[in-house]
């Protein structure tokens, strides 16, 4: 199982510290969600060999401008294993699920964001995973936590009804907020997600990475077809 962590060039937690903590928590891999604007330099081979878990290079497009998002996606898609768009507004939520080049719509219930049956059906049609973000339930209290629970339960019902693709995350901002798979399974259960759904969401990060890594390979021709060594 994998989780996704946001890395900032001037962030409080280094990539290595995130990965070390994730490995200790029981994850098999980490998706590094670098900003499309000012991402941190990540020495993936070194960190992978140091801590013994998979490190996946990802990009998170965070903007409220669809034009900016389109430009960033066109630039990053050909070289990115996991491409994410940050939601949280009606415009960006809809844009993300209607764009087949996007792998994940992140945090759609944040801010003014919401999800309805139209968006979920678009996500199914375009194979865009909708993120189940457990971060606010883990870290908020009072009214914000109640609101987060309400949003996640609504999202749960829609995802289940339409059998929509999803990923799950604790959305840690620092290594101190990393939570292991067992804790996320327990939190999901309290919200009303069945264990298999949370497991599937934590495993889906890996499936996305493996699929796109194959496509990024120089030998890739089409699904199930790879170019031979002597072909040009």
Z-matrix of the N, CA and C atoms (Angstrom, degrees):
N
C 1 1.459
C 2 1.525 1 110.45
N 3 1.333 2 115.49 1 147.93
C 4 1.461 3 122.27 2 -175.62
C 5 1.533 4 109.66 3 -123.77
N 6 1.336 5 115.50 4 160.84
C 7 1.457 6 121.20 5 166.93
C 8 1.520 7 107.68 6 -133.74
N 9 1.332 8 116.17 7 165.95
C 10 1.461 9 121.60 8 179.02
C 11 1.519 10 109.10 9 -112.51
N 12 1.331 11 116.14 10 135.85
C 13 1.462 12 121.18 11 178.97
C 14 1.521 13 108.85 12 -125.20
N 15 1.325 14 115.89 13 143.32
C 16 1.460 15 120.37 14 177.66
C 17 1.523 16 109.67 15 -89.24
N 18 1.313 17 115.04 16 129.32
C 19 1.457 18 120.89 17 179.10
C 20 1.524 19 108.57 18 -112.64
N 21 1.324 20 116.43 19 130.05
C 22 1.457 21 121.46 20 177.63
C 23 1.522 22 109.18 21 -118.50
N 24 1.324 23 115.26 22 145.71
C 25 1.465 24 120.12 23 -177.57
C 26 1.527 25 111.49 24 -56.05
N 27 1.331 26 116.86 25 -36.47
C 28 1.465 27 120.94 26 -179.92
C 29 1.527 28 111.24 27 -114.21
N 30 1.324 29 115.84 28 30.38
C 31 1.456 30 120.36 29 -176.74
C 32 1.517 31 113.01 30 -72.54
N 33 1.344 32 114.81 31 165.59
C 34 1.465 33 120.41 32 -177.62
C 35 1.519 34 112.56 33 -77.45
N 36 1.335 35 117.09 34 -21.19
C 37 1.460 36 120.75 35 -177.40
C 38 1.518 37 109.95 36 -122.20
N 39 1.321 38 117.03 37 130.05
C 40 1.454 39 121.03 38 178.41
C 41 1.524 40 110.29 39 -75.14
N 42 1.318 41 115.23 40 161.56
C 43 1.463 42 119.53 41 177.20
C 44 1.521 43 110.64 42 -59.31
N 45 1.326 44 116.46 43 -42.98
C 46 1.463 45 120.27 44 -178.90
C 47 1.526 46 111.21 45 -60.55
N 48 1.327 47 117.09 46 -39.69
C 49 1.467 48 120.08 47 -179.79
C 50 1.528 49 110.63 48 -68.04
N 51 1.323 50 116.59 49 -41.25
C 52 1.463 51 120.19 50 175.57
C 53 1.531 52 110.48 51 -57.78
N 54 1.327 53 115.46 52 -48.76
C 55 1.463 54 120.49 53 -175.61
C 56 1.520 55 110.90 54 -65.89
N 57 1.322 56 116.80 55 -42.37
C 58 1.457 57 120.62 56 177.93
C 59 1.527 58 111.22 57 -58.53
N 60 1.326 59 116.30 58 -45.13
C 61 1.468 60 120.75 59 -179.62
C 62 1.520 61 110.98 60 -66.93
N 63 1.334 62 116.85 61 -40.56
C 64 1.465 63 120.46 62 179.04
C 65 1.522 64 111.24 63 -63.90
N 66 1.326 65 116.65 64 -39.89
C 67 1.465 66 120.29 65 178.12
C 68 1.524 67 110.76 66 -63.05
N 69 1.324 68 116.52 67 -43.58
C 70 1.464 69 120.51 68 179.00
C 71 1.527 70 111.47 69 -65.31
N 72 1.340 71 116.55 70 -29.98
C 73 1.465 72 120.86 71 -179.19
C 74 1.524 73 112.51 72 -77.82
N 75 1.343 74 116.92 73 -12.65
C 76 1.457 75 119.70 74 175.99
C 77 1.514 76 116.06 75 108.04
N 78 1.332 77 117.70 76 11.27
C 79 1.460 78 119.77 77 177.96
C 80 1.528 79 110.92 78 -81.18
N 81 1.337 80 115.37 79 149.72
C 82 1.460 81 121.70 80 176.21
C 83 1.523 82 111.70 81 -88.19
N 84 1.330 83 116.46 82 -18.24
C 85 1.454 84 119.69 83 -178.34
C 86 1.515 85 111.40 84 -166.07
N 87 1.329 86 114.74 85 167.09
C 88 1.462 87 122.19 86 179.97
C 89 1.526 88 108.43 87 -136.14
N 90 1.323 89 115.93 88 132.38
C 91 1.460 90 121.19 89 171.14
C 92 1.525 91 107.61 90 -92.34
N 93 1.318 92 116.35 91 120.72
C 94 1.462 93 121.50 92 179.30
C 95 1.524 94 108.08 93 -88.63
N 96 1.325 95 115.98 94 108.23
C 97 1.466 96 121.54 95 -177.15
C 98 1.521 97 109.51 96 -90.43
N 99 1.315 98 115.98 97 86.93
C 100 1.456 99 122.08 98 -179.68
C 101 1.522 100 110.70 99 -80.33
N 102 1.315 101 117.00 100 145.79
C 103 1.460 102 121.04 101 176.77
C 104 1.524 103 110.67 102 -66.69
N 105 1.327 104 116.82 103 143.50
C 106 1.464 105 119.93 104 177.78
C 107 1.525 106 111.32 105 -71.74
N 108 1.339 107 117.52 106 -13.73
C 109 1.463 108 120.89 107 -176.84
C 110 1.526 109 112.88 108 -99.74
N 111 1.320 110 116.92 109 -50.07
C 112 1.471 111 119.56 110 -173.61
C 113 1.524 112 110.62 111 -139.85
N 114 1.304 113 115.52 112 57.78
C 115 1.453 114 120.22 113 -178.29
C 116 1.519 115 112.84 114 -68.22
N 117 1.321 116 115.27 115 155.15
C 118 1.460 117 121.12 116 177.94
C 119 1.525 118 110.06 117 -80.85
N 120 1.321 119 116.33 118 152.59
C 121 1.462 120 120.90 119 173.93
C 122 1.526 121 108.63 120 -75.79
N 123 1.323 122 116.26 121 128.27
C 124 1.464 123 121.05 122 -176.80
C 125 1.521 124 109.21 123 -124.59
N 126 1.322 125 116.68 124 120.62
C 127 1.461 126 122.09 125 177.74
C 128 1.529 127 107.96 126 -87.58
N 129 1.333 128 115.23 127 81.02
C 130 1.465 129 120.57 128 -172.78
C 131 1.529 130 112.88 129 -59.47
N 132 1.332 131 120.22 130 -50.32
C 133 1.478 132 119.03 131 -177.68
C 134 1.527 133 112.89 132 -58.31
N 135 1.332 134 116.73 133 -41.78
C 136 1.470 135 119.89 134 -178.47
C 137 1.525 136 110.95 135 -66.02
N 138 1.334 137 116.61 136 -47.00
C 139 1.468 138 119.95 137 -177.64
C 140 1.522 139 110.49 138 -66.15
N 141 1.329 140 116.58 139 -39.42
C 142 1.471 141 120.00 140 178.99
C 143 1.525 142 110.83 141 -61.05
N 144 1.329 143 116.76 142 -44.27
C 145 1.465 144 119.57 143 -179.18
C 146 1.524 145 111.66 144 -70.91
N 147 1.322 146 116.70 145 -30.19
C 148 1.463 147 120.99 146 -177.74
C 149 1.526 148 111.95 147 -71.11
N 150 1.343 149 117.01 148 -39.54
C 151 1.463 150 119.38 149 -171.67
C 152 1.526 151 113.91 150 -112.19
N 153 1.320 152 117.56 151 -7.68
C 154 1.454 153 120.45 152 170.90
C 155 1.515 154 116.22 153 74.66
N 156 1.333 155 118.10 154 17.23
C 157 1.464 156 119.94 155 173.49
C 158 1.525 157 108.61 156 -125.39
N 159 1.312 158 115.60 157 163.35
C 160 1.455 159 120.86 158 -176.50
C 161 1.528 160 110.68 159 -72.85
N 162 1.321 161 116.29 160 140.22
C 163 1.461 162 122.71 161 174.26
C 164 1.519 163 107.18 162 -119.84
N 165 1.316 164 116.48 163 122.86
C 166 1.461 165 121.66 164 -176.94
C 167 1.524 166 109.08 165 -110.87
N 168 1.319 167 116.14 166 125.91
C 169 1.456 168 120.25 167 177.15
C 170 1.517 169 110.87 168 -76.64
N 171 1.322 170 116.12 169 119.28
C 172 1.459 171 120.92 170 179.22
C 173 1.513 172 111.28 171 -126.58
N 174 1.321 173 115.99 172 162.72
C 175 1.461 174 122.23 173 176.23
C 176 1.519 175 108.50 174 -130.98
N 177 1.325 176 115.41 175 132.87
C 178 1.459 177 120.97 176 175.49
C 179 1.524 178 109.16 177 -110.41
N 180 1.314 179 115.71 178 119.49
C 181 1.458 180 121.75 179 177.20
C 182 1.524 181 107.34 180 -89.89
N 183 1.321 182 115.88 181 113.83
C 184 1.463 183 121.29 182 -176.97
C 185 1.521 184 109.16 183 -120.93
N 186 1.316 185 116.06 184 100.39
C 187 1.457 186 122.31 185 -179.64
C 188 1.523 187 108.01 186 -159.37
N 189 1.318 188 115.90 187 158.83
C 190 1.465 189 119.74 188 174.19
C 191 1.524 190 110.99 189 -103.87
N 192 1.324 191 116.15 190 7.18
C 193 1.466 192 122.23 191 -178.17
C 194 1.531 193 109.04 192 -106.96
N 195 1.322 194 117.18 193 115.64
C 196 1.463 195 120.46 194 -177.96
C 197 1.529 196 111.83 195 -63.43
N 198 1.325 197 117.13 196 -32.79
C 199 1.456 198 119.96 197 178.24
C 200 1.513 199 111.91 198 -65.11
N 201 1.324 200 116.07 199 -43.87
C 202 1.467 201 120.61 200 176.82
C 203 1.524 202 110.07 201 -62.53
N 204 1.329 203 116.00 202 -42.42
C 205 1.465 204 120.17 203 179.45
C 206 1.523 205 111.03 204 -61.89
N 207 1.319 206 117.33 205 -43.93
C 208 1.466 207 121.05 206 -178.99
C 209 1.520 208 111.37 207 -61.59
N 210 1.332 209 116.10 208 -41.84
C 211 1.467 210 120.19 209 178.92
C 212 1.522 211 110.76 210 -64.77
N 213 1.332 212 116.26 211 -44.20
C 214 1.467 213 120.30 212 -179.79
C 215 1.525 214 111.21 213 -63.94
N 216 1.319 215 116.85 214 -41.50
C 217 1.466 216 120.58 215 -179.65
C 218 1.521 217 110.72 216 -65.34
N 219 1.328 218 117.01 217 -43.69
C 220 1.461 219 120.40 218 179.22
C 221 1.527 220 111.26 219 -60.88
N 222 1.335 221 116.22 220 -35.79
C 223 1.464 222 120.85 221 -179.48
C 224 1.522 223 112.00 222 -75.59
N 225 1.331 224 117.44 223 -41.79
C 226 1.464 225 121.01 224 -170.94
C 227 1.527 226 114.51 225 -91.81
N 228 1.322 227 118.61 226 -25.96
C 229 1.462 228 119.90 227 -175.34
C 230 1.529 229 113.70 228 -56.40
N 231 1.341 230 119.23 229 -42.13
C 232 1.471 231 118.55 230 -176.86
C 233 1.526 232 114.80 231 -68.25
N 234 1.350 233 117.69 232 -7.33
C 235 1.463 234 118.89 233 -176.15
C 236 1.525 235 113.02 234 -135.85
N 237 1.327 236 117.31 235 19.48
C 238 1.462 237 120.77 236 -174.22
C 239 1.520 238 111.09 237 -125.92
N 240 1.330 239 115.99 238 131.44
C 241 1.466 240 120.64 239 -178.29
C 242 1.526 241 112.47 240 -76.15
N 243 1.328 242 117.33 241 -35.88
C 244 1.468 243 120.64 242 177.83
C 245 1.528 244 108.06 243 -134.98
N 246 1.323 245 116.06 244 114.48
C 247 1.463 246 121.64 245 -177.93
C 248 1.526 247 109.21 246 -109.07
N 249 1.322 248 115.41 247 121.46
C 250 1.460 249 121.92 248 -174.90
C 251 1.521 250 110.71 249 -120.12
N 252 1.319 251 116.06 250 150.20
C 253 1.463 252 122.09 251 172.14
C 254 1.517 253 107.76 252 -121.76
N 255 1.321 254 115.86 253 129.47
C 256 1.467 255 119.73 254 178.98
C 257 1.516 256 109.47 255 -78.66
N 258 1.331 257 114.87 256 126.99
C 259 1.452 258 120.78 257 177.86
C 260 1.518 259 111.40 258 -92.71
N 261 1.328 260 115.06 259 -148.40
C 262 1.452 261 119.80 260 179.54
C 263 1.516 262 113.71 261 106.98
N 264 1.344 263 116.27 262 -2.60
C 265 1.465 264 121.53 263 171.69
C 266 1.524 265 107.23 264 -134.27
N 267 1.327 266 117.80 265 151.71
C 268 1.467 267 119.26 266 178.24
C 269 1.525 268 112.63 267 -56.40
N 270 1.333 269 116.10 268 -39.53
C 271 1.466 270 119.93 269 -177.72
C 272 1.518 271 111.90 270 -64.28
N 273 1.343 272 117.31 271 -49.03
C 274 1.456 273 119.90 272 -175.94
C 275 1.524 274 111.94 273 -74.57
N 276 1.322 275 117.60 274 -32.42
C 277 1.464 276 119.20 275 174.78
C 278 1.528 277 110.21 276 -59.55
N 279 1.316 278 115.53 277 -47.71
C 280 1.463 279 119.43 278 -178.41
C 281 1.528 280 110.96 279 -67.44
N 282 1.318 281 115.83 280 -42.95
C 283 1.468 282 119.46 281 179.65
C 284 1.527 283 110.66 282 -57.33
N 285 1.322 284 116.93 283 -45.91
C 286 1.465 285 120.63 284 -175.81
C 287 1.523 286 111.88 285 -62.52
N 288 1.328 287 117.38 286 -47.97
C 289 1.466 288 119.12 287 -175.40
C 290 1.521 289 112.38 288 -72.99
N 291 1.330 290 117.18 289 -16.84
C 292 1.464 291 120.45 290 178.39
C 293 1.528 292 112.49 291 -95.17
N 294 1.339 293 116.84 292 6.41
C 295 1.465 294 121.47 293 -177.85
C 296 1.526 295 109.78 294 -115.01
N 297 1.325 296 118.45 295 102.96
C 298 1.472 297 120.84 296 -175.85
C 299 1.525 298 114.41 297 -60.37
N 300 1.331 299 118.02 298 -22.59
C 301 1.463 300 120.52 299 179.46
C 302 1.524 301 112.42 300 -71.62
N 303 1.319 302 117.59 301 -13.36
C 304 1.470 303 122.14 302 -179.59
C 305 1.524 304 109.46 303 -86.17
N 306 1.327 305 116.03 304 135.38
C 307 1.463 306 120.52 305 176.73
C 308 1.525 307 112.08 306 -87.20
N 309 1.341 308 116.64 307 -41.57
C 310 1.467 309 120.56 308 -171.78
C 311 1.524 310 111.07 309 -139.64
N 312 1.328 311 115.97 310 131.47
C 313 1.467 312 121.90 311 165.57
C 314 1.518 313 106.77 312 -90.36
N 315 1.331 314 116.55 313 114.88
C 316 1.459 315 121.23 314 -176.46
C 317 1.528 316 111.60 315 -89.96
N 318 1.310 317 115.39 316 138.32
C 319 1.461 318 124.49 317 169.54
C 320 1.530 319 113.24 318 45.49
N 321 1.315 320 118.07 319 57.23
C 322 1.471 321 120.06 320 -175.54
C 323 1.522 322 114.42 321 -68.20
N 324 1.348 323 118.13 322 -19.83
C 325 1.459 324 120.58 323 -177.06
C 326 1.528 325 112.66 324 -92.22
N 327 1.324 326 117.76 325 1.70
C 328 1.465 327 120.77 326 179.79
C 329 1.527 328 110.57 327 -72.30
N 330 1.327 329 115.72 328 159.42
C 331 1.459 330 120.66 329 173.82
C 332 1.513 331 113.10 330 54.22
N 333 1.337 332 115.47 331 -125.05
C 334 1.465 333 121.51 332 178.90
C 335 1.523 334 111.96 333 -92.56
N 336 1.314 335 116.66 334 8.13
C 337 1.456 336 120.14 335 -175.42
C 338 1.518 337 113.30 336 -73.79
N 339 1.317 338 114.75 337 155.88
C 340 1.458 339 121.79 338 176.68
C 341 1.524 340 107.17 339 -156.34
N 342 1.310 341 115.83 340 164.23
C 343 1.461 342 121.68 341 178.64
C 344 1.518 343 108.23 342 -131.06
N 345 1.329 344 115.96 343 136.88
C 346 1.460 345 120.57 344 176.49
C 347 1.525 346 109.30 345 -132.55
N 348 1.317 347 116.03 346 -177.28
C 349 1.459 348 119.56 347 -174.66
C 350 1.526 349 112.06 348 -64.80
N 351 1.327 350 117.83 349 -30.47
C 352 1.467 351 120.66 350 179.42
C 353 1.527 352 110.30 351 -64.55
N 354 1.329 353 116.54 352 -44.85
C 355 1.466 354 120.31 353 -179.54
C 356 1.525 355 111.41 354 -68.10
N 357 1.315 356 116.94 355 -40.10
C 358 1.463 357 119.67 356 -178.61
C 359 1.530 358 110.42 357 -66.38
N 360 1.321 359 117.20 358 -40.69
C 361 1.468 360 119.56 359 178.14
C 362 1.529 361 110.86 360 -65.23
N 363 1.330 362 117.58 361 -35.54
C 364 1.469 363 120.38 362 176.34
C 365 1.524 364 110.38 363 -66.32
N 366 1.329 365 116.84 364 -39.11
C 367 1.469 366 120.51 365 177.89
C 368 1.522 367 110.90 366 -62.52
N 369 1.316 368 116.99 367 -41.43
C 370 1.468 369 120.95 368 177.65
C 371 1.524 370 109.90 369 -63.15
N 372 1.309 371 116.23 370 -45.11
C 373 1.470 372 121.16 371 -177.06
C 374 1.527 373 111.62 372 -63.34
N 375 1.327 374 116.83 373 -37.99
C 376 1.469 375 121.08 374 -174.92
C 377 1.525 376 113.45 375 -101.75
N 378 1.330 377 116.94 376 5.03
C 379 1.469 378 122.55 377 178.94
C 380 1.529 379 111.37 378 56.57
N 381 1.323 380 115.56 379 43.86
C 382 1.468 381 122.01 380 174.53
C 383 1.524 382 107.60 381 -101.00
N 384 1.329 383 116.88 382 123.22
C 385 1.460 384 119.78 383 -178.95
C 386 1.523 385 109.86 384 -78.94
N 387 1.309 386 115.67 385 137.86
C 388 1.457 387 121.62 386 175.97
C 389 1.528 388 107.88 387 -97.64
N 390 1.314 389 115.77 388 129.52
C 391 1.458 390 120.07 389 -175.31
C 392 1.527 391 111.99 390 -81.95
N 393 1.321 392 114.57 391 132.31
C 394 1.463 393 122.21 392 169.84
C 395 1.525 394 105.89 393 -96.84
N 396 1.321 395 115.79 394 102.30
C 397 1.462 396 121.71 395 -173.97
C 398 1.528 397 109.22 396 -97.21
N 399 1.327 398 115.39 397 111.57
C 400 1.465 399 121.12 398 -177.93
C 401 1.527 400 112.77 399 -91.07
N 402 1.324 401 116.95 400 3.06
C 403 1.457 402 120.90 401 -172.75
C 404 1.514 403 114.63 402 -58.57
N 405 1.340 404 117.01 403 -47.65
C 406 1.465 405 118.62 404 -176.56
C 407 1.524 406 111.80 405 -70.45
N 408 1.329 407 117.45 406 -31.85
C 409 1.464 408 119.66 407 176.47
C 410 1.528 409 109.83 408 -66.23
N 411 1.326 410 116.55 409 -36.03
C 412 1.459 411 120.99 410 -179.99
C 413 1.526 412 112.42 411 -73.01
N 414 1.340 413 116.96 412 -32.81
C 415 1.459 414 118.99 413 -168.09
C 416 1.528 415 115.27 414 -117.76
N 417 1.323 416 118.45 415 -18.92
C 418 1.464 417 120.40 416 -178.26
C 419 1.526 418 110.35 417 -87.22
N 420 1.316 419 115.27 418 170.03
C 421 1.463 420 121.08 419 176.44
C 422 1.523 421 108.62 420 -144.90
N 423 1.322 422 115.80 421 167.83
C 424 1.454 423 120.39 422 176.43
C 425 1.512 424 113.01 423 62.03
N 426 1.342 425 115.28 424 -140.66
C 427 1.455 426 121.55 425 -176.82
C 428 1.512 427 114.70 426 -57.58
N 429 1.346 428 119.16 427 -45.80
C 430 1.465 429 119.66 428 178.86
C 431 1.528 430 113.33 429 -58.93
N 432 1.328 431 116.42 430 -36.13
C 433 1.470 432 118.91 431 178.96
C 434 1.527 433 110.88 432 -70.43
N 435 1.322 434 116.24 433 -40.66
C 436 1.465 435 120.19 434 177.68
C 437 1.526 436 110.16 435 -61.10
N 438 1.330 437 115.87 436 -43.10
C 439 1.465 438 120.21 437 179.03
C 440 1.523 439 110.98 438 -63.68
N 441 1.344 440 116.63 439 -41.51
C 442 1.463 441 120.46 440 179.08
C 443 1.524 442 111.13 441 -63.14
N 444 1.327 443 116.78 442 -41.58
C 445 1.464 444 120.84 443 178.12
C 446 1.524 445 111.04 444 -62.08
N 447 1.321 446 115.59 445 -43.27
C 448 1.466 447 119.78 446 -179.76
C 449 1.533 448 110.46 447 -61.64
N 450 1.334 449 115.71 448 -43.81
C 451 1.457 450 119.64 449 -179.93
C 452 1.518 451 112.57 450 -64.78
N 453 1.325 452 116.99 451 -41.38
C 454 1.462 453 120.37 452 -179.36
C 455 1.524 454 111.81 453 -67.56
N 456 1.311 455 116.96 454 -35.54
C 457 1.467 456 119.17 455 178.96
C 458 1.527 457 110.98 456 -69.28
N 459 1.319 458 116.48 457 -36.99
C 460 1.461 459 119.46 458 174.43
C 461 1.528 460 109.89 459 -63.86
N 462 1.331 461 115.86 460 -44.95
C 463 1.460 462 120.56 461 179.63
C 464 1.526 463 110.64 462 -61.94
N 465 1.323 464 116.76 463 -42.35
C 466 1.468 465 121.53 464 178.21
C 467 1.523 466 111.03 465 -55.48
N 468 1.323 467 116.85 466 -47.10
C 469 1.465 468 120.75 467 -177.39
C 470 1.528 469 111.30 468 -62.78
N 471 1.332 470 116.88 469 -41.61
C 472 1.463 471 120.49 470 -179.16
C 473 1.530 472 111.56 471 -68.99
N 474 1.322 473 116.15 472 -44.29
C 475 1.467 474 119.76 473 -179.98
C 476 1.521 475 111.08 474 -62.71
N 477 1.314 476 115.60 475 -40.42
C 478 1.466 477 119.92 476 -179.50
C 479 1.526 478 111.11 477 -68.48
N 480 1.318 479 117.02 478 -43.50
C 481 1.467 480 120.72 479 -176.31
C 482 1.529 481 111.45 480 -63.27
N 483 1.349 482 116.54 481 -41.22
C 484 1.466 483 120.35 482 -176.61
C 485 1.530 484 112.86 483 -97.87
N 486 1.340 485 116.81 484 4.30
C 487 1.463 486 121.70 485 -178.69
C 488 1.531 487 110.10 486 49.77
N 489 1.326 488 115.37 487 50.28
C 490 1.461 489 121.85 488 -173.41
C 491 1.525 490 111.59 489 -83.24
N 492 1.328 491 117.04 490 150.21
C 493 1.469 492 120.72 491 177.34
C 494 1.526 493 110.59 492 -69.42
N 495 1.331 494 116.59 493 142.59
C 496 1.460 495 119.81 494 -176.12
C 497 1.517 496 111.15 495 -149.43
N 498 1.320 497 114.65 496 159.59
C 499 1.461 498 122.43 497 168.03
C 500 1.525 499 107.21 498 -127.99
N 501 1.323 500 115.89 499 159.52
C 502 1.463 501 121.76 500 -179.23
C 503 1.523 502 108.82 501 -124.61
N 504 1.326 503 116.78 502 141.87
C 505 1.463 504 120.95 503 178.14
C 506 1.523 505 110.84 504 -149.34
N 507 1.335 506 115.13 505 154.30
C 508 1.466 507 121.13 506 168.56
C 509 1.523 508 110.20 507 -90.68
N 510 1.339 509 116.76 508 -8.41
C 511 1.463 510 123.20 509 177.91
C 512 1.530 511 112.05 510 50.50
N 513 1.334 512 118.20 511 53.66
C 514 1.468 513 119.35 512 -178.21
C 515 1.526 514 112.01 513 -70.13
N 516 1.331 515 115.74 514 136.01
C 517 1.466 516 120.99 515 176.87
C 518 1.527 517 111.08 516 -91.11
N 519 1.333 518 116.96 517 -24.97
C 520 1.461 519 122.80 518 175.00
C 521 1.523 520 107.74 519 -137.82
N 522 1.323 521 116.25 520 169.99
C 523 1.466 522 119.65 521 179.91
C 524 1.525 523 111.59 522 -64.40
N 525 1.335 524 117.17 523 -23.40
C 526 1.466 525 120.55 524 179.82
C 527 1.531 526 111.96 525 -70.30
N 528 1.323 527 116.99 526 -16.60
C 529 1.463 528 120.95 527 -179.37
C 530 1.526 529 112.73 528 -99.06
N 531 1.314 530 117.61 529 1.63
C 532 1.464 531 120.39 530 177.11
C 533 1.525 532 109.12 531 -66.30
N 534 1.319 533 116.06 532 132.55
C 535 1.462 534 122.18 533 176.66
C 536 1.524 535 108.34 534 -124.92
N 537 1.314 536 116.73 535 136.12
C 538 1.450 537 121.25 536 -175.98
C 539 1.515 538 113.26 537 -74.92
N 540 1.331 539 116.64 538 169.35
C 541 1.466 540 120.83 539 -179.09
C 542 1.521 541 113.81 540 -55.17
N 543 1.325 542 117.83 541 -41.17
C 544 1.467 543 119.22 542 -178.36
C 545 1.520 544 111.81 543 -61.42
N 546 1.326 545 116.16 544 -42.01
C 547 1.462 546 119.00 545 -179.85
C 548 1.522 547 111.12 546 -67.50
N 549 1.328 548 116.97 547 -38.17
C 550 1.461 549 119.73 548 179.22
C 551 1.527 550 110.98 549 -68.15
N 552 1.319 551 116.98 550 -35.88
C 553 1.463 552 120.12 551 175.09
C 554 1.529 553 110.57 552 -62.60
N 555 1.324 554 116.20 553 -40.49
C 556 1.467 555 120.30 554 -179.91
C 557 1.525 556 111.35 555 -67.72
N 558 1.332 557 116.90 556 -41.81
C 559 1.463 558 120.68 557 178.58
C 560 1.523 559 110.14 558 -64.31
N 561 1.325 560 116.10 559 -44.12
C 562 1.458 561 119.70 560 177.83
C 563 1.516 562 112.18 561 -58.34
N 564 1.319 563 116.01 562 -40.39
C 565 1.467 564 120.67 563 179.36
C 566 1.526 565 111.11 564 -62.64
N 567 1.335 566 116.83 565 -40.27
C 568 1.466 567 120.00 566 -179.83
C 569 1.528 568 111.70 567 -66.89
N 570 1.326 569 116.16 568 -30.22
C 571 1.464 570 119.90 569 178.81
C 572 1.521 571 111.05 570 -77.29
N 573 1.339 572 115.75 571 -28.42
C 574 1.456 573 119.73 572 -179.10
C 575 1.510 574 114.41 573 120.44
N 576 1.346 575 117.50 574 3.91
C 577 1.457 576 120.95 575 173.93
C 578 1.524 577 108.79 576 -79.63
N 579 1.327 578 116.57 577 139.28
C 580 1.456 579 117.27 578 175.31
C 581 1.526 580 109.27 579 -77.46
N 582 1.314 581 115.61 580 158.46
C 583 1.463 582 120.99 581 -174.17
C 584 1.520 583 112.07 582 -59.02
N 585 1.316 584 117.36 583 -39.58
C 586 1.458 585 120.99 584 -177.71
C 587 1.525 586 111.21 585 -63.01
N 588 1.328 587 117.93 586 -36.51
C 589 1.466 588 120.96 587 179.31
C 590 1.522 589 111.12 588 -65.47
N 591 1.328 590 117.07 589 -44.18
C 592 1.466 591 119.82 590 178.86
C 593 1.525 592 110.49 591 -65.48
N 594 1.322 593 117.15 592 -42.23
C 595 1.467 594 119.95 593 177.16
C 596 1.529 595 110.78 594 -60.31
N 597 1.318 596 115.57 595 -43.63
C 598 1.464 597 119.92 596 179.92
C 599 1.522 598 110.79 597 -62.18
N 600 1.339 599 116.25 598 -39.97
C 601 1.459 600 119.72 599 179.99
C 602 1.517 601 113.45 600 -68.14
N 603 1.331 602 117.38 601 -33.85
C 604 1.464 603 120.95 602 177.87
C 605 1.526 604 111.61 603 -76.60
N 606 1.321 605 116.58 604 -28.19
C 607 1.465 606 121.31 605 179.36
C 608 1.524 607 111.62 606 -82.52
N 609 1.329 608 116.73 607 -25.41
C 610 1.465 609 120.56 608 -175.67
C 611 1.525 610 112.45 609 -62.44
N 612 1.339 611 117.51 610 -31.29
C 613 1.471 612 119.43 611 175.85
C 614 1.530 613 110.34 612 -55.21
N 615 1.319 614 116.06 613 -43.12
C 616 1.465 615 120.73 614 -179.68
C 617 1.525 616 110.91 615 -65.33
N 618 1.323 617 116.68 616 -42.37
C 619 1.465 618 119.88 617 -178.73
C 620 1.529 619 111.10 618 -63.37
N 621 1.329 620 116.49 619 -41.35
C 622 1.468 621 120.11 620 176.96
C 623 1.522 622 109.92 621 -59.37
N 624 1.332 623 115.58 622 -47.79
C 625 1.467 624 120.36 623 -177.55
C 626 1.524 625 111.32 624 -61.25
N 627 1.314 626 117.26 625 -45.28
C 628 1.463 627 120.33 626 -178.21
C 629 1.524 628 111.25 627 -64.06
N 630 1.334 629 116.60 628 -41.99
C 631 1.464 630 120.57 629 179.61
C 632 1.520 631 111.31 630 -62.69
N 633 1.330 632 116.61 631 -46.11
C 634 1.463 633 119.66 632 -176.70
C 635 1.522 634 112.57 633 -76.32
N 636 1.314 635 117.54 634 -30.64
C 637 1.464 636 118.96 635 174.75
C 638 1.522 637 110.42 636 -62.31
N 639 1.317 638 116.12 637 -38.12
C 640 1.466 639 119.24 638 177.19
C 641 1.527 640 110.08 639 -63.55
N 642 1.336 641 116.65 640 -43.46
C 643 1.464 642 120.28 641 -179.87
C 644 1.525 643 112.05 642 -65.57
N 645 1.331 644 116.90 643 -31.76
C 646 1.462 645 121.18 644 -179.26
C 647 1.525 646 112.56 645 -78.69
N 648 1.329 647 116.85 646 -12.44
C 649 1.458 648 120.63 647 -179.62
C 650 1.526 649 110.64 648 -66.93
N 651 1.339 650 118.26 649 139.54
C 652 1.472 651 121.07 650 177.96
C 653 1.526 652 112.80 651 -60.20
N 654 1.339 653 116.73 652 -23.20
C 655 1.462 654 120.49 653 -178.20
C 656 1.528 655 112.75 654 -84.71
N 657 1.332 656 116.88 655 -7.37
C 658 1.464 657 119.81 656 -174.92
C 659 1.527 658 110.82 657 -72.58
N 660 1.339 659 116.33 658 132.12
C 661 1.462 660 122.33 659 175.36
C 662 1.522 661 109.72 660 -114.40
N 663 1.324 662 115.83 661 -53.69
C 664 1.460 663 122.79 662 177.05
C 665 1.518 664 106.56 663 -157.39
N 666 1.321 665 117.00 664 172.37
C 667 1.454 666 120.26 665 -178.35
C 668 1.521 667 110.21 666 -55.96
N 669 1.342 668 115.68 667 120.77
C 670 1.454 669 121.05 668 179.68
C 671 1.514 670 114.22 669 82.23
N 672 1.342 671 117.24 670 0.19
C 673 1.466 672 121.05 671 -178.32
C 674 1.519 673 108.88 672 -124.09
N 675 1.333 674 116.31 673 125.83
C 676 1.459 675 120.84 674 179.02
C 677 1.519 676 109.25 675 -126.14
N 678 1.324 677 115.92 676 146.14
C 679 1.454 678 122.18 677 -178.88
C 680 1.523 679 110.16 678 -73.25
N 681 1.318 680 117.14 679 136.16
C 682 1.455 681 121.41 680 177.78
C 683 1.513 682 111.30 681 -71.92
N 684 1.319 683 116.30 682 163.36
C 685 1.464 684 120.90 683 -176.61
C 686 1.520 685 112.65 684 -60.85
N 687 1.334 686 117.09 685 -33.15
C 688 1.460 687 119.94 686 -175.28
C 689 1.518 688 112.93 687 -88.84
N 690 1.336 689 116.95 688 -3.86
C 691 1.460 690 119.89 689 179.73
C 692 1.514 691 110.34 690 -84.57
N 693 1.308 692 116.73 691 152.47
C 694 1.460 693 122.35 692 177.96
C 695 1.517 694 109.02 693 -126.40
